[in-house]
Amino acid sequence: MLLVAVRALILYTLLVVVMRLMGKRQIGQLQPFELVITIVIAELAVIPMSNTGIPLINGIVGILVLMAVQIVLSLIILYSEKARKIICGNPIILINNGKPVREMMRLVRINISDLLEQLRNKEYPNISDIAYAVLETNGSISVIPKADVKPPTARDLGTPVEDPHFPISVIMDGNVMLENLKLAGITIDVLQQQARTQQITDLREVFFAQYTTEGKIDFFLKGRDDYL
């Protein structure tokens, strides 16, 4: 049992490192070749993990080889448009100016019910409201609504707005994150001053504080669900 536990720990650590090196993408965002490699890597890890009769090195070598293949393919499609089309394919238009493109739907074997379900998930129940619906190379469907049904933006309304700031955590569980304060361009004095304006005298009472996209600081106190 101890041997199995040690082998499992080694393979788990290796898989975490390999997945980090392969990139940060969710399963639904993977290209087909990336999904295949991920599944095979998982299988290669399970076999030597459960069967102590198989040398551990067999699984490790297989995992490392597939990781190298994935990285090489990713670099190829990054720099070669032709290779990208061959390996990943091309986006396909399923709806054009409010009308389903039946030929393309047949080509990718998507029926109208599946398409409608995807559109409803994106809060577009009417096909006629859609300018384009595109099946992306990773299998997701992107929707571009017609101009008259798209919510108006500040630019459309002629309203001047400021670009958002990057949200940054500045306090976590009562601990001030000094490096993050520097990133936000805030001094500890400014942080304390903002806290005092919201009746907070001790920063250790703050469960979480965030420098928001609007350039202000939200404080969440320990033991309270609301924020000041």
C-alpha positions as CSV (number, residue, x, y, z in Angstrom):
1,M,0.0,0.0,0.0
2,L,2.8,2.4,0.8
3,L,4.4,1.7,-2.6
4,V,1.1,2.6,-4.3
5,A,0.8,5.7,-2.3
6,V,4.3,6.8,-3.2
7,R,3.8,6.1,-6.9
8,A,0.5,8.0,-6.8
9,L,2.2,11.0,-5.2
10,I,5.0,11.0,-7.7
11,L,2.7,10.8,-10.7
12,Y,0.3,13.4,-9.3
13,T,3.2,15.8,-8.8
14,L,4.4,15.1,-12.4
15,L,0.9,15.6,-13.8
16,V,0.5,19.0,-12.0
17,V,3.8,20.2,-13.4
18,V,3.0,18.9,-16.9
19,M,-0.5,20.5,-17.0
20,R,1.1,23.8,-15.9
21,L,3.6,23.6,-18.7
22,M,0.9,22.8,-21.2
23,G,-1.0,26.0,-20.5
24,K,-4.0,27.2,-18.4
25,R,-7.1,26.3,-20.3
26,Q,-10.3,24.7,-19.3
27,I,-11.5,21.4,-20.9
28,G,-14.1,23.2,-22.9
29,Q,-11.4,25.6,-24.4
30,L,-9.1,22.8,-25.6
31,Q,-8.4,22.2,-29.2
32,P,-9.2,18.5,-30.3
33,F,-5.5,17.5,-30.3
34,E,-5.0,19.0,-26.8
35,L,-8.0,17.1,-25.5
36,V,-6.7,13.8,-26.9
37,I,-3.3,14.4,-25.4
38,T,-4.8,15.3,-22.0
39,I,-6.9,12.1,-22.0
40,V,-4.0,9.9,-23.0
41,I,-1.7,11.5,-20.4
42,A,-4.3,10.7,-17.7
43,E,-4.5,7.1,-18.8
44,L,-0.7,6.8,-18.8
45,A,-0.7,8.0,-15.2
46,V,-3.4,5.7,-14.0
47,I,-1.8,2.4,-15.3
48,P,1.5,2.5,-13.4
49,M,-0.3,4.1,-10.4
50,S,-2.6,1.1,-9.9
51,N,-0.3,-1.7,-11.2
52,T,2.9,-1.9,-9.3
53,G,4.2,-4.5,-11.7
54,I,4.6,-1.9,-14.4
55,P,7.8,0.2,-14.0
56,L,7.1,3.7,-12.9
57,I,9.5,5.1,-15.5
58,N,7.3,3.7,-18.3
59,G,4.4,6.1,-17.4
60,I,6.8,9.0,-16.7
61,V,8.5,8.7,-20.1
62,G,5.1,8.5,-21.9
63,I,3.8,11.5,-20.1
64,L,6.9,13.6,-20.8
65,V,6.8,12.6,-24.5
66,L,3.2,13.6,-24.9
67,M,3.9,16.9,-23.1
68,A,6.7,17.6,-25.6
69,V,4.4,16.8,-28.5
70,Q,1.7,19.1,-27.2
71,I,4.2,22.0,-26.7
72,V,5.7,21.5,-30.2
73,L,2.3,21.4,-31.8
74,S,1.2,24.5,-29.9
75,L,4.3,26.3,-31.2
76,I,3.7,25.2,-34.7
77,I,0.2,26.5,-34.8
78,L,1.3,29.7,-33.1
79,Y,3.6,30.6,-35.9
80,S,2.1,28.9,-38.9
81,E,-1.3,29.8,-40.3
82,K,-1.4,26.9,-42.7
83,A,-0.5,24.4,-39.9
84,R,-3.2,26.0,-37.7
85,K,-5.9,25.4,-40.3
86,I,-4.8,21.8,-40.8
87,I,-4.5,20.9,-37.1
88,C,-7.3,23.0,-35.6
89,G,-9.6,23.7,-38.6
90,N,-11.4,26.9,-39.4
91,P,-14.3,28.7,-37.7
92,I,-17.7,27.9,-39.4
93,I,-20.6,30.3,-39.7
94,L,-23.8,28.6,-38.6
95,I,-26.1,31.7,-38.7
96,N,-25.7,34.4,-41.3
97,N,-27.8,37.6,-41.0
98,G,-30.5,35.9,-38.9
99,K,-30.8,32.8,-41.0
100,P,-29.4,29.3,-40.3
101,V,-26.8,28.1,-42.8
102,R,-28.1,24.5,-43.3
103,E,-25.1,23.3,-45.3
104,M,-22.6,24.2,-42.6
105,M,-24.9,22.7,-39.9
106,R,-24.9,19.5,-41.8
107,L,-21.1,19.6,-42.3
108,V,-20.5,19.8,-38.5
109,R,-23.5,17.6,-37.6
110,I,-25.3,20.2,-35.5
111,N,-29.1,20.1,-35.6
112,I,-31.4,23.1,-35.0
113,S,-32.3,22.0,-31.5
114,D,-28.7,21.9,-30.4
115,L,-28.1,25.3,-31.9
116,L,-31.1,26.8,-30.3
117,E,-30.0,25.4,-26.9
118,Q,-26.6,27.0,-27.3
119,L,-28.2,30.4,-28.3
120,R,-30.6,30.3,-25.3
121,N,-27.6,29.7,-23.0
122,K,-26.2,32.9,-24.3
123,E,-29.6,34.7,-23.8
124,Y,-30.5,35.0,-27.5
125,P,-33.7,33.0,-27.9
126,N,-34.5,34.4,-31.4
127,I,-32.4,33.4,-34.4
128,S,-33.6,36.5,-36.2
129,D,-31.8,38.7,-33.6
130,I,-28.4,37.3,-34.5
131,A,-26.1,38.7,-37.2
132,Y,-23.6,35.8,-37.0
133,A,-23.2,32.6,-35.0
134,V,-19.8,31.0,-35.4
135,L,-18.7,27.6,-34.4
136,E,-15.1,28.1,-33.1
137,T,-12.3,25.6,-33.6
138,N,-12.6,24.5,-29.9
139,G,-16.3,23.6,-30.3
140,S,-17.8,26.7,-28.6
141,I,-20.3,28.9,-30.4
142,S,-19.7,32.7,-30.5
143,V,-22.7,35.0,-31.1
144,I,-22.6,38.4,-32.7
145,P,-26.1,40.1,-32.3
146,K,-27.6,42.5,-34.7
147,A,-27.0,46.1,-33.9
148,D,-30.7,46.9,-33.0
149,V,-30.8,44.2,-30.3
150,K,-27.3,44.8,-28.8
151,P,-27.4,46.7,-25.5
152,P,-26.2,50.3,-26.1
153,T,-22.7,51.1,-24.9
154,A,-21.4,54.3,-23.4
155,R,-19.9,55.1,-26.8
156,D,-23.3,54.7,-28.4
157,L,-24.9,57.0,-25.8
158,G,-22.1,59.5,-26.1
159,T,-21.4,59.2,-22.4
160,P,-17.8,59.8,-21.3
161,V,-16.4,57.0,-19.1
162,E,-13.0,56.2,-17.7
163,D,-11.2,53.0,-18.5
164,P,-11.4,50.4,-15.7
165,H,-8.6,49.8,-13.3
166,F,-7.2,46.3,-12.8
167,P,-8.8,44.8,-9.7
168,I,-6.2,44.0,-7.0
169,S,-6.6,42.3,-3.6
170,V,-5.0,44.5,-1.0
171,I,-6.0,42.8,2.3
172,M,-6.6,39.1,2.8
173,D,-7.7,37.7,6.2
174,G,-6.4,40.8,8.0
175,N,-3.0,40.8,6.3
176,V,-2.0,43.8,4.2
177,M,-0.5,42.7,0.8
178,L,2.3,45.2,0.4
179,E,3.3,44.1,-3.1
180,N,-0.2,44.4,-4.3
181,L,-0.5,47.9,-2.8
182,K,2.5,48.9,-4.9
183,L,0.8,47.4,-8.0
184,A,-2.3,49.5,-7.3
185,G,-0.2,52.6,-6.7
186,I,-1.6,52.9,-3.1
187,T,0.4,53.6,0.0
188,I,-0.4,52.1,3.4
189,D,-1.4,55.5,4.6
190,V,-3.9,55.9,1.9
191,L,-5.3,52.4,2.7
192,Q,-5.6,53.3,6.4
193,Q,-7.3,56.6,5.5
194,Q,-9.8,54.9,3.3
195,A,-10.5,52.4,6.1
196,R,-11.1,55.2,8.6
197,T,-13.6,56.9,6.3
198,Q,-15.6,53.7,6.6
199,Q,-15.3,53.4,10.4
200,I,-12.5,50.7,10.3
201,T,-9.8,51.5,12.8
202,D,-7.9,48.2,12.7
203,L,-7.0,46.6,9.4
204,R,-6.7,43.2,11.1
205,E,-10.5,43.3,11.4
206,V,-10.8,43.2,7.6
207,F,-11.4,39.8,6.1
208,F,-10.9,41.0,2.5
209,A,-10.3,44.3,0.8
210,Q,-10.1,44.9,-3.0
211,Y,-9.0,47.8,-5.1
212,T,-11.8,47.8,-7.6
213,T,-12.1,48.5,-11.4
214,E,-13.6,51.9,-10.4
215,G,-10.5,52.9,-8.5
216,K,-12.0,52.6,-5.0
217,I,-11.4,50.2,-2.1
218,D,-14.1,47.8,-0.9
219,F,-13.7,46.5,2.6
220,F,-15.3,43.2,3.8
221,L,-15.1,42.7,7.6
222,K,-14.6,39.4,9.4
223,G,-17.9,37.8,10.6
224,R,-20.1,40.0,8.3
225,D,-21.6,39.2,5.0
226,D,-22.1,42.8,3.9
227,Y,-19.4,45.2,3.0
228,L,-18.9,48.8,3.9
